[in-house]
């Protein structure tokens, strides 16, 4: 399934790396595309929406 999340604190490539790694701890095979300009994160994953949001929150980011 593909999830589209808005992550307001996503501002640089470092943020993208942090969020990507967090998501891949939940689903190692997840494909993550994040854009710090639009603050959008697109995730192709088998994990639940809650699990992905929890992983993002665990590294200090919130999604809406």
C-alpha positions in Angstrom: 0.0 0.0 0.0 1.1 3.6 -0.6 0.9 6.1 2.2 1.1 9.9 1.8 2.1 11.8 4.9 2.7 15.4 5.5 5.7 15.9 7.9 5.9 19.7 8.8 9.4 19.5 10.3 10.9 17.9 7.2 13.3 20.7 6.1 16.6 19.2 4.8 18.2 16.1 3.4 19.3 15.1 6.9 15.7 15.1 7.9 14.8 12.9 4.9 17.5 10.4 5.8 16.4 10.2 9.4 12.7 9.7 8.5 13.7 7.2 5.8 15.8 5.1 8.2 13.1 5.2 10.8 10.5 3.9 8.4 12.8 1.2 7.2 13.2 -0.1 10.7 9.5 -1.0 10.6 9.6 -2.3 7.0 13.1 -2.9 5.6 11.6 -3.2 2.1 9.7 0.1 2.2 10.3 2.5 -0.6 10.4 6.1 0.7 10.2 9.3 -1.3 10.4 12.4 0.8 10.5 16.0 -0.4 11.6 18.7 2.2 10.2 21.5 0.0 6.6 20.1 0.0 7.0 18.3 3.4 5.4 15.2 1.8 6.6 11.7 2.4 5.3 8.9 0.2 5.8 5.4 1.5 5.2 2.1 -0.4 5.0 -0.4 2.4 3.3 -3.5 3.8 3.4 -2.0 7.4 0.3 -0.3 8.9 -0.2 3.5 8.8 0.1 3.5 12.6 3.4 1.7 12.6 4.9 4.1 10.0 3.6 7.2 12.0 5.0 5.7 15.2 8.4 5.2 13.6 8.4 8.8 12.4 7.3 10.1 15.8 10.0 8.0 17.5 12.7 10.1 15.8 11.1 13.4 16.7 8.9 14.1 13.7 5.1 14.3 13.5 2.9 13.5 10.6 -0.5 14.9 9.7 
